[in-house]
Amino acid sequence: MTNSEQLYKALSDRILILDGAMGTMLQRYKFEEEDYRGDRFKDWEYPVKGNNDLLSLTQPQAIEEVHKKYLEAGADIIETNTFSGTTIAMADYHMEDLVYELNYESAKIARKVCDEYTVVNPDKPRFVAGSIGPTNRTASLSPDVNDPGYRAITFEELRVAYKQQCEALLEGGSDILLVETIFDTLNAKAALFAIDEIQEEKGIKIPIMVSGTITDASGRTLSGQTAEAFLISVSHLNLLSVGFNCALGANQLTPYLETLAHHSDFYISAYPNAGLPNAFGKYDETPEDMAGQIKEYVEKGLINIIGGCCGTTPDHIKAIADLVAQYPPRKLRELI
């Protein structure tokens, strides 16, 4: 059975567990500028602290440790350390030329640990999701309030950048491509266009997860779409799943997941933050509190894939995994 076949079989059997926050875990290492640089980049002329994707090259053992902690906690799917792995985002560090290597090596690290855990327990295969973030540019909105028609990026520039990232993630061993934290659906459509190009060129079918972000109590993405409009605008491809992550805690996300669950034939994913950040930007929600809120998702039959975003740790993922093991996954409408 191929990895893709195993993935679809697992989804039909149970709710799958996605991992938690990579950044939250990396903060515990208290890496400084020299740690980010390592030997290879010790003479790099620009600051690199904060470039977490770079740690896949300079501190790969830390990335591997974080992955293993989430797998130990019960994760079925782990995300590659590539949230900012495009030439667009890496331009901040003048590291555009490293993009292919960053994505390839990040996927290889995740693939290695997943395979190790699958060998130990073949009945619980583990999967690698190549993380594709939104970039720091938006194709739908102007960054200049005095020039609303201006755009800092074009669809074509995004397509080219995403295609490079996706090819490297696949060649490094990703089972899934996860277009996540979408605040501008036009950016996401560029990523999906690039993925579809790869599917056509290589004659393959790639499991694609799409995860948007509702930015506030308005119930809309930053580019102004409601949950239902967001769903419609990404449904032209045969996706593995659609869902929401980040920005909100589990409680606040419930009505938007209900909209997706009631209108979609795809699997539904959710990975909320550990509540809302406090005045210091920290997340206070305990694993027990978060699992208690997610109980509503499973009691209502809303989800197929569940994990955590900002502020979540292996303890949060373990509490969620223990909870959802008692519940069946959401049934696709066509199967009901």
Helices and strands as residue ranges (DSSP letters): H 3-13, E 16-17, H 22-27, H 33-37, G 52-54, H 55-58, H 60-72, E 77-79, H 87-90, G 91-93, G 96-98, H 99-120, E 127-132, H 155-171, E 176-182, H 185-202, E 208-212, H 227-234, E 241-249, H 250-263, E 267-273, H 287-299, E 305-306, H 314-324, G 333-335
